[in-house]
């Protein structure tokens, strides 16, 4: 009787392990798809907005204070800079969205998204008033509140780049 109970217990543990592995695998696959195509939607919407005068004016203080991007205003108008950024964001989204057809293109798009969000996160440090210390604690200003979400988008970009790169290797 003890042998039957031990065998049954072992079978129950094996079934639980297989079920847990399947759940974990499905959660991970869902997370990657939602992250990738969520990024695609965000980049498309934000990219299209860059072609509006309101958005061009809205990003101007961020770009103008960036040591990495301010030089663009020496070459292009406020709207021209915004248009270039918008075109890059739209192209990035399109490449990321090609994952089902070309993991390599999706890897390039995800890598471009990593660069995009590294640049926007850098605005937290270069934009006056984006963040300041109050009572020894960092407090976000209006620009900082707008930009802080880009930390999560940066992480999702690294994750989708990793997944697409793995798909190109095997």
Buried (B, 14 or more C-beta within 10 A) or exposed (E): EEEEEEEEEEEEEEEEEEEEEEEEEEEEEEEBEEBBBEBBEBBBEBBBBBBEEEBBEBBBBBBBBBEEBBEBBEEEEBBEBBBBBBEBBBBBBBBBBBBEEBBBBBBBBBBBBBEBBBBBBBBBEBBEEBBEEEEEEEEBBEBBEBBBEBEEBBEBBBBBBEBBBEBEEE
